[in-house]
Amino acid sequence: MASASPLQGGERREGRYINMTKLLEQAIERVRQLPEAEQDMAAAELIGYLADFPTSEERSAIADGRHAFERGEYISLEQLRHDMGSRHH
């Protein structure tokens, strides 16, 4: 049975993620050869790097917002502040 990649949502077949680039596969293979503590360090670095990118849910919300903007479905900052009852102008 195929399983999803924790990095990319890719499908795993025969021990490989089919949506992973060759370069990323090579990097993962090099990490596999490291001692456990160094694997954890490499994983922490990669996870930290990925934190700067939006998740798939966030990308979807961004796309929805852009489409709404293109349809003219937005309000001004002044209107938002008024609607929110903000005292900060």
C-alpha positions as CSV (number, residue, x, y, z in Angstrom):
1,M,0.0,0.0,0.0
2,A,1.3,3.5,-0.9
3,S,1.8,6.1,1.9
4,A,2.0,9.9,1.8
5,S,5.2,11.7,2.1
6,P,5.5,13.9,5.2
7,L,7.3,16.5,3.1
8,Q,5.3,16.7,-0.1
9,G,2.1,14.6,0.1
10,G,3.7,12.4,-2.5
11,E,2.8,8.8,-3.0
12,R,5.4,6.2,-1.9
13,R,6.1,3.2,-4.2
14,E,8.8,0.7,-3.9
15,G,10.6,2.7,-1.2
16,R,10.6,6.0,-3.2
17,Y,8.3,9.0,-3.2
18,I,7.2,9.4,-6.8
19,N,6.7,13.2,-6.4
20,M,10.1,13.8,-5.0
21,T,12.8,15.4,-7.3
22,K,16.0,13.4,-8.0
23,L,18.1,16.0,-6.1
24,L,15.9,15.7,-3.0
25,E,16.1,11.9,-3.2
26,Q,19.9,12.1,-3.4
27,A,19.9,14.5,-0.3
28,I,17.6,12.1,1.6
29,E,19.8,9.2,0.8
30,R,22.9,11.1,2.0
31,V,21.1,11.9,5.2
32,R,20.1,8.2,5.7
33,Q,23.9,7.4,5.8
34,L,24.5,9.8,8.7
35,P,24.4,8.8,12.4
36,E,21.0,9.3,14.1
37,A,21.9,12.5,15.9
38,E,23.1,14.1,12.6
39,Q,20.0,12.8,10.8
40,D,17.9,14.6,13.4
41,M,19.9,17.8,12.9
42,A,19.4,17.6,9.2
43,A,15.7,17.0,9.6
44,A,15.4,20.0,12.0
45,E,17.2,22.2,9.5
46,L,14.9,21.1,6.7
47,I,11.8,21.5,8.8
48,G,13.0,25.0,9.8
49,Y,13.5,25.9,6.2
50,L,10.1,24.6,5.2
51,A,8.5,26.7,7.9
52,D,9.1,29.8,5.7
53,F,6.7,28.4,3.0
54,P,2.9,28.4,3.2
55,T,1.2,25.0,3.8
56,S,-1.1,23.6,1.1
57,E,-4.1,25.0,3.2
58,E,-2.5,28.4,3.3
59,R,-1.7,28.3,-0.4
60,S,-5.4,27.5,-1.0
61,A,-6.6,30.4,1.2
62,I,-4.2,32.7,-0.7
63,A,-5.6,31.6,-4.0
64,D,-9.1,32.0,-2.8
65,G,-8.3,35.5,-1.6
66,R,-6.7,36.4,-4.9
67,H,-9.7,35.2,-6.8
68,A,-12.1,37.1,-4.6
69,F,-10.0,40.3,-5.2
70,E,-10.1,39.7,-8.9
71,R,-13.9,39.5,-8.7
72,G,-13.9,42.8,-6.8
73,E,-15.0,41.1,-3.5
74,Y,-13.1,43.1,-1.0
75,I,-13.5,46.0,1.4
76,S,-11.2,49.0,2.2
77,L,-9.0,49.0,5.3
78,E,-11.2,51.9,6.6
79,Q,-14.3,49.8,6.2
80,L,-12.6,46.8,7.9
81,R,-11.6,48.9,10.8
82,H,-15.1,50.3,11.1
83,D,-16.6,46.8,11.0
84,M,-14.2,45.5,13.6
85,G,-14.7,48.5,15.9
86,S,-11.0,49.3,15.8
87,R,-9.8,52.4,17.6
88,H,-6.5,52.3,15.7
89,H,-6.6,54.4,12.6
